[in-house]
Each structure stands twice: as C-alpha cells, then as structure tokens.
Amino acid sequence: VLKEGDEVTAVVVNVDRKTRNIQLSIKQKDMIDEQGAMANLSQQSSRESAGTTSLGALLRAKLDNSDK
C-alpha cells in the first residue's frame, strides 16, 4: 500500500481528460521489464548458439582426422 509522497515507477494505462484521472500500473511495468529481459536473453542465447555445430558433425570431423 502506497502513501502520499512515495515514489514508484509505473506505466500510464489510461488518461481520462473529462474526470482528470490517470490510471497507473506497477504490475504492467514489471511485465514490460520482464518481457524486455526475456527478449535480451533470447537474443544473447541465439548469438551464442549460432557458432555451435551438431554432435554428429563433431564426431565425423574427429573420425576423419583419426583416419589420416
């Protein structure tokens, strides 16, 4: 529960000009932050896995080297 003077970070959900009310959402801000973090993690993971090869390709290369 918040008190007057408390500082929070939130997202503006709705602005009603007629009644001069602003609706804020702390939960939605957290969800947006979490989605951004997941997107960054996904991008980082795809960049790291782009340089890997399959196990079969590694075994084939090892067998080819041992035959020579």
Summary of the structure (lengths in Angstrom):
residues: 68
radius of gyration: 25.6
end to end distance: 72.8
largest distance: 82.5
contacts: 110
relative contact order: 0.09
helix: 54%
strand: 16%
